[in-house]
């Protein structure tokens, strides 16, 4: 049976009110566009020019709609919010700025959400014949530079080893599978992850106790990269 997603209670008409309730937005704000991702829906909020013809920067409202349980939605959104705050604190320039959040279903839109700066540009496209070789090389060089910047500015010493961290992740995932909160995963999936972790630990015995950690994107693909009209990465 396919998981049922809690989207029927979503009150899209109150998105503007929910954002205003956080002290964000303002006069002339409207829902410009709506984008669907793998787990989330993104609403672009734009503004009509004021009386003097000045434009205001658009906002992004991010809602985790396509997940099977409310606890999971809140957990994912809280983690994203904390991650974006940490990236901003450390001065990482290629991520949206966190402006506000409502980590509850008790709000005008009846759904948790984040409000972020809007990423200008379009999704990158990539196939055998596009972009051209010079553009492709420049793009990959910039992507590598951004990845190195992310690693450098988030490098830290953790309170646990890398093995303890991933073992805890698998253990928590197993608990959620047992309680039926991750219907797309089975206990066998958790067992397979345990075996894989043990195998990696055996191969990396020299670094088994290392506590150095850094953030990584984890899902780099063209759809998740925003570029300008010259194919420079903006987000």
C-alpha positions in Angstrom: 0.0 0.0 0.0 1.3 3.4 -0.9 2.0 5.7 2.0 -0.7 8.4 2.6 0.7 12.0 2.7 -0.8 14.7 4.9 -1.5 17.2 2.2 -5.2 17.5 2.3 -5.1 19.8 5.4 -2.6 22.1 3.7 -4.2 25.5 3.4 -2.3 27.2 0.5 -4.5 30.2 0.6 -2.9 31.1 4.0 0.7 30.9 3.0 1.1 34.6 2.8 -0.6 35.0 6.2 1.7 32.4 7.7 4.8 34.2 6.4 3.5 37.6 7.5 2.9 36.1 11.0 6.7 35.5 11.2 7.3 39.2 10.5 8.5 38.5 7.0 7.3 39.7 3.6 5.1 42.8 3.3 2.8 44.8 1.1 2.3 43.5 -2.5 3.4 40.0 -1.8 2.0 37.2 -3.9 2.6 33.5 -4.7 4.6 33.7 -8.0 5.4 30.0 -8.7 5.2 26.6 -7.2 7.9 23.9 -7.6 7.7 20.2 -6.7 10.8 18.3 -5.5 11.3 14.7 -4.2 10.2 15.5 -0.7 9.3 19.2 -0.6 7.2 21.7 -2.3 8.8 25.2 -2.9 6.6 28.3 -3.2 8.2 31.4 -4.7 6.8 34.6 -3.1 7.4 37.7 -5.1 6.4 41.4 -4.7 4.7 43.9 -6.9 6.9 47.1 -7.3 6.2 49.8 -4.8 5.0 53.3 -5.7 8.5 54.3 -6.5 9.0 51.3 -8.8 11.5 49.5 -6.5 11.5 45.7 -6.4 11.9 43.5 -3.3 13.8 40.3 -3.3 11.6 37.2 -3.6 11.3 34.6 -0.8 11.2 30.8 -0.9 8.8 28.9 1.3 9.9 25.3 1.7 7.3 22.6 2.9 8.1 18.9 3.3 4.8 17.5 1.9 5.8 14.1 0.4 6.7 12.2 3.6 4.7 9.6 5.3 4.6 10.8 8.9 4.4 14.2 10.7 7.3 13.4 13.0 9.6 12.8 10.0 8.6 16.1 8.4 9.3 18.0 11.6 12.6 16.2 12.1 13.8 16.8 8.5 12.8 20.5 8.6 14.4 21.1 11.9 17.7 19.6 10.7 17.6 21.7 7.5 16.9 24.8 9.5 19.8 24.2 11.9 22.1 23.2 9.0 21.3 26.5 7.1 21.9 28.5 10.2 25.2 26.8 10.8 26.3 27.4 7.2 25.4 31.1 7.5 27.3 31.4 10.8 30.4 29.9 9.2 30.1 32.2 6.2 29.3 29.7 3.4 28.2 31.8 0.5 26.4 29.2 -1.7 23.4 28.3 0.3 20.1 30.1 0.8 19.9 32.3 3.9 17.4 31.1 6.6 14.9 33.9 7.3 12.3 32.3 9.4 10.6 29.0 10.2 7.4 27.5 11.7 8.2 24.0 13.0 4.6 23.1 13.8 1.3 22.2 12.2 -0.4 24.9 14.4 -0.1 27.8 12.0 -2.3 29.5 9.3 -1.1 27.1 6.6 -1.5 24.0 8.9 2.0 22.7 7.9 5.6 23.3 9.0 7.7 25.4 6.7 10.9 27.3 6.3 11.3 30.8 4.7 14.6 31.3 2.8 16.1 33.7 0.4 15.1 32.9 -3.2 17.9 31.4 -5.4 18.0 33.4 -8.6 18.6 31.5 -11.8 17.6 28.2 -13.3 18.3 24.5 -12.7 21.5 23.3 -14.4 21.1 20.9 -17.4 23.6 18.2 -18.2 23.8 15.5 -20.9 26.2 14.1 -23.4 26.1 17.2 -25.7 25.4 20.0 -23.2 27.0 22.1 -21.9 29.9 22.6 -24.3 33.3 21.4 -23.2 34.7 24.9 -22.2 31.5 25.6 -20.2 31.5 22.1 -18.8 35.1 22.4 -17.6 34.5 25.8 -16.0 31.3 24.5 -14.3 33.1 21.4 -12.8 36.0 23.6 -11.6 33.6 25.9 -9.8 31.6 23.0 -8.4 34.9 21.5 -7.0 35.8 24.8 -5.5 32.4 25.1 -3.8 32.7 21.6 -2.4 36.2 22.4 -1.0 34.9 25.6 0.5 32.1 23.7 2.2 34.5 21.1 3.6 36.9 23.8 4.8 34.4 26.1 6.5 32.5 23.3 8.3 35.5 21.1 9.4 35.2 20.4 13.1 35.9 17.9 15.8 32.9 15.7 16.8 32.1 14.4 20.2 31.7 10.9 18.6 33.7 8.9 16.1 32.5 8.5 12.5 31.6 4.9 13.3 29.5 5.8 16.4 27.7 8.5 14.4 26.6 6.2 11.5 25.8 3.4 13.9 23.5 5.7 15.8 21.8 6.8 12.5 21.2 3.2 11.6 19.9 2.4 15.1 17.4 5.3 15.0 16.3 4.3 11.5 15.7 0.8 12.7 13.5 2.1 15.5 11.4 4.1 13.1 11.1 1.1 10.7 9.8 -1.0 13.6 7.2 1.6 14.5 6.0 1.8 10.9 7.2 5.4 10.3 9.4 4.5 7.3 7.1 2.3 5.2 9.5 2.4 2.2 12.2 0.6 4.3 12.4 -2.8 5.8 14.4 -4.4 8.7 16.5 -6.1 6.0 17.5 -2.7 4.7 18.7 -1.8 8.2 20.5 -5.2 8.5 22.2 -4.5 5.1 23.3 -1.1 6.3 24.8 -2.6 9.5 26.8 -5.1 7.4 28.0 -2.4 5.1 29.1 -0.2 8.0 31.0 -3.1 9.6 32.7 -3.8 6.3 33.7 -0.2 5.9 35.0 -0.1 9.5 37.1 -3.2 8.8 38.6 -1.6 5.7 39.3 1.7 7.5 40.8 0.5 10.8 43.5 3.2 10.8 40.9 5.9 10.9 38.4 4.1 13.1 38.6 6.5 16.0 38.8 9.7 13.9 36.4 12.5 15.1 37.0 15.1 12.3 33.8 15.9 10.5 32.6 18.2 7.8 29.4 18.9 5.9 28.8 17.4 2.5 25.9 18.1 0.1 25.1 14.4 -0.3 22.8 14.8 -3.4 24.7 16.7 -6.1 22.9 16.5 -9.4 22.0 19.1 -12.1 18.4 19.5 -10.7 19.9 20.6 -7.3 22.2 23.2 -8.8 21.1 26.8 -9.7 23.0 28.6 -12.5 22.8 32.0 -14.1 22.6 32.8 -17.8 26.3 32.2 -18.2 26.2 28.9 -16.4 27.9 30.2 -13.3 26.7 28.4 -10.1 24.7 30.7 -7.9 23.4 28.1 -5.4 
